[in-house]
Amino acid sequence: KCAGQTPYSRMGDGRAVLRSSIREFLASEALPALGIPSSRALCVIGSSTPVWREKKESAATLLRLAPSHVRFGHFEYF
């Protein structure tokens, strides 16, 4: 997300909106609290750039941290 349109964005705009970024932030913090190793979210940065979904929303960037950056799709190795 947040990289703009790429060949991998499946006809989408490649942008993240604030509401989904906050939801992802909360989920990434809940997993370690449950004892499940996962990357951690450092912060969510909002933007005034408009993103159109069903309505106009604010764009956002989620900054992640991990002890290792070895990642295969949705599976991460720590």
Summary of the structure (lengths in Angstrom):
residues: 78
radius of gyration: 13.8
end to end distance: 22.0
largest distance: 38.3
contacts: 175
relative contact order: 0.22
helix: 21%
strand: 37%
